[in-house]
């Protein structure tokens, strides 16, 4: 009998799974495996990392779903570069299948695994699964990677057909999967503690979130920028760990009429654009996409960094967002832009520090999107916010949280501050502070910087690099 091994990574579902479908089509018996990779886990400083709880619960659900059709997961704990070749040899498989990853370290890992398998006479096959189009499939007419989103989106949408979003399989049929009775190593054995999650994990959690969002999709364009509203999809962590299929989401969005579906589909294309940028320019993990901005002079201020990180800047919308991030590892996309702009433009702190902080805290952290978003906000990336356009945190607050509902949710010390004053609480008179039970400098901090002064300082720093005239 011909046997294969499918290595699950950031694709924790058993349906519409390209690698699993390919292995099932080409072999008589299919083994499945997941590795809690010590090369990744050992670098995580926070032993209470919520992502491990999400992954563990999702892997358990996948394991039980595969057992339901006669299979199961070999669940390993070790360095995947050694564990996968060793398991493949012990099982006597002819090939190992995996869905392609695009992050530089993952590509290097997969190259090492492929080489070890080749030495053992075992084929390596990686498949496209987490994107609809890879870098080479959407290029300019000159054959170059796109550096601007709007023409990329037009080319992406023009290329899209029903075949690109067709499901690869409904799921494995009974009798084809090889059983695996391994128990998952406990989270404590992996070195992590169980955490409460703000988002339900696994395929079941993804299905519930997706069903709920379909009912809100029509209003997505109108509501998505307001963090107090239930206006976004809340599917980013499920896309990150593959507990649902990108093809299913694109297929549904493309079939709908209306601004909500079109706007959301555009956001899914942004995700693929950032994957393409990372594939074309892996150096962006450490450098500015626009390399001339590597010469920017960033400010080292430990006190300002700590105030931003802990939600103590004195700007309520920024602080509320950072406290939500610390409390549950989530942050609204509009607020990711606001907080990133504040760190890089108001405080002048290097975007790389912020990117690394989000990498450590976000439940849905994805290198391509996170790097792309930070460089967009810092004006150092491709198709970035122009450097002379700088978010005003008070204006953003008044526009996108007009009643202060979101602010009060995460800053209870401002609960009694009137709506008209909550966005710039330091403007309250002493009598108003007393009435609100919030003394600025005591219950809530005064602003650590003056936005107008910080803005002028940032414009000067960029002008020193670009030589362009300061706008505004």
C-alpha positions, 0 to 999 in steps of 0.5 A, a space after each residue: 500500500 502507498 502511504 503518505 504523511 500530512 503535516 498540519 501547521 497553520 491549517 487546523 481543519 480537516 475539510 477544504 484542506 489542500 495538502 490532505 486532499 492531495 494526499 488522499 487522492 494519491 495514496 492508499 493510507 494517510 497519516 496525520 501529524 502536528 508538532 508543538 515545535 520547540 524551535 518556536 515555543 522556546 522563544 516565547 517568553 510569556 508562559 501564559 501566551 494565549 495562543 498556546 491555549 487556542 492552538 492546543 484546543 484547536 489541535 484537540 478538536 482536529 484530532 477528535 474530528 480525524 478520529 471520528 473518520 478512523 484517523 487521528 493525529 500523531 502529536 509530537 513535541 520537539 524540533 519539527 526539523 527532526 521530528 517530521 523526518 523521523 516520523 516519516 521514516 518510522 511510518 514508512 511513508 512515500 511522501 510528506 505533504 504540507 500546506 505552504 508557509 510564506 514566512 522566512 523562518 518557516 521557509 528555511 525550516 521546510 527546506 531543512 525538512 525537505 532535504 532530510 526527507 530527500 536523503 531518506 528517499 521520501 518526497 516532499 510536497 507543499 501545497 497552496 492553501 492559506 491564500 487564493 493567489 501566491 506572489 507569482 500568480 498576481 504580478 504587474 504587466 512587466 512581471 514585477 511584484 506590485 508595490 501599490 495595493 489598488 492596482 494589485 486588488 484590480 489584478 487580483 479580482 480580475 484573475 479570480 474565478 470560481 475554480 480558485 475558490 472551489 473547495 478542495 474536499 468536503 473532508 476525509 472519508 472513512 477508511 482512508 486515514 491511518 489511526 493515531 491514538 496519541 494523547 496530546 501533551 498537556 499544556 503544562 508539559 509544553 511549559 504553558 498555562 491555560 488562559 481564558 480566550 476571548 474567541 472560541 477556538 477550533 473549527 467549531 469556534 470558526 464556524 460559529 463566528 463565520 455564521 454570525 458574521 454573515 448576518 452582519 456582512 451587509 453592514 460591514 462597510 458602515 460599522 467596521 471602523 467603530 470599535 464599540 460596535 460589533 462590526 468586524 468579522 472577528 475571523 482573523 485568528 481563525 485565518 491565522 491558524 487555518 480553522 476555516 478556509 480562505 476559499 470559503 470566505 472569498 467564495 461567499 463574499 464574491 457572490 454577494 452584492 452590496 458595499 459591505 461584501 465588497 469592502 470585506 473582500 477588499 480586506 481579504 485581498 489586503 491580507 494577500 497583498 501583504 503575503 505577496 510583499 513578504 514573499 517578494 521582500 523578506 528583508 522587510 522583517 528587519 528593514 523598512 520596505 522603502 530602504 531610504 527610511 532605514 536612515 530615519 532617526 528614531 527616539 529612545 525613550 524608555 518612559 514613553 515606551 512603557 507608557 504606550 505599552 501599558 496604556 498610560 499615554 493620557 490619550 484615552 483612545 490609545 490607552 483603551 486599545 493598549 489595555 484591551 491588547 494586554 487584557 485579552 490579546 485583541 485589538 480592533 483594526 482601526 485602533 491598530 493604526 491609531 496606536 501604531 501611528 501614536 508610537 511612531 509619529 507622536 513618540 517617534 519610537 521605532 516601528 520595529 519595537 511596536 511590531 515586536 510587541 504586537 507579535 508577542 501579544 496579539 492572539 491573531 499575530 501574523 507576520 505579513 499583516 502585522 509587518 505590513 500594517 506597522 510599516 503602513 502606519 510608520 510611512 516606511 512601507 509600500 503603499 504606506 500612509 504618506 509621511 506628512 499625514 499623521 493621525 490625530 488621536 483626539 480626532 480619531 477618538 471623536 470620529 470613531 468612538 463618539 460617545 466614548 463607549 469603547 473608551 469607558 469599557 477599558 478605562 473605568 476611571 473615565 466612566 463618569 467623564 461626559 461624552 464631550 470631554 472624554 476624548 481629551 480628558 485633560 481639558 476638563 476644568 478642576 471642577 469638572 474633574 472633581 465631578 467626574 471623580 477623575 483627577 488628571 495626573 492622579 486617577 488618569 495621566 496627563 498627556 505624555 506629549 503634545 500632539 502638535 509639537 510631536 507632529 512638527 518634530 516628526 515632519 522634521 525627521 522625515 524631511 531630513 531623510 526625504 529632503 521634501 517640503 513639509 506639508 501642513 
